[in-house]
Amino acid sequence: MTGPYARAPTVELRQFGGDGEALPALICAPHAGGGAALFRTWPKALPRIAVHVLDLPGRDARFDQPPFTRLDTLVASAADAILPLSRRPFALFGHSMGALILFETARLLRRRGVATPEHLFVSSFRAPHLPCPKPRRADMPDAMFVEEIRRINKPAFDPAEHAELLELMLPTLRADFRLVESYAFRPEPPLGCPITACGGSDDSEISEQELREWRHHTSETFDLMMLPGGHAYLQTQERTLLGRIHHVLAGRAAFRAGSMAAVSGVQP
């Protein structure tokens, strides 16, 4: 087979800020159909963090490349991409589908004996052990599928304003929905890092209780952060969300600095 579909899909990392290799990393993953551009403004609010994004095929500059059709292969490729960054402190942030991707990536990195992330932020996605209460949508007729996209993302997204783009993106969106809808949770010990679950208080897709259930997946601290808005709340609450992320990661940096000073006998 020749052409752009000859190669198996891969995850690439795209960096938006923080040039220094010594800086801690925040690795982000987007929602279904979303691209790395969702996080392009984040470095302004996180100046001492190197912001990296899982750049997935089938969207943005990689639109001509086939999307993933299996979650396990996506997660394995994501773990390979993240591996070089795991030698320094790193945290993970995933929105909607991205939360599931990074949760499973963190578990795969642990099975490989790689360092645990300092923190896992999960946004707008139910705890992974909970069954999906919604009917399968990936194979719906186009009109019904588009209506579901509108319902999930209202009022942030109006299909009528993006009809041509949406038509082009339907194969990738369907592939992403299949990844999520075919997911089968396998029990493992809780992650050894704190988890913060974030969501919109008006989200009709994910409830506060479904977010609260993430507490079962950490042996460390758990926090829940509800913000005004729906499933796509981070488009309007970005400043508040990033303020919280900055506070958490700055606290981790201060803790590391204090620990290193204690070990060396130097007062922080």
Secondary structure, DSSP 8 states (H G I E B T S, - for coil): --STTSS----EEEEEE---TTS-EEEEE--TT--GGGGTTHHHH-TTSEEEEEE-TTSGGGTTS---S-HHHHHHHHHHHHGGGGGS-EEEEEETHHHHHHHHHHHHHHHTT----S-EEEES---TTS---S---TTS-HHHHHHHHHHHHTTT--GGGGHHHHHHHHHHHHHHHHHHHT--------BSS-EEEEEETT-SSS-HHHHHGGGGGBSS-EEEEEESSSTTGGGTSHHHHHHHHHHHHHHHHHHHHHHHHHHHT---
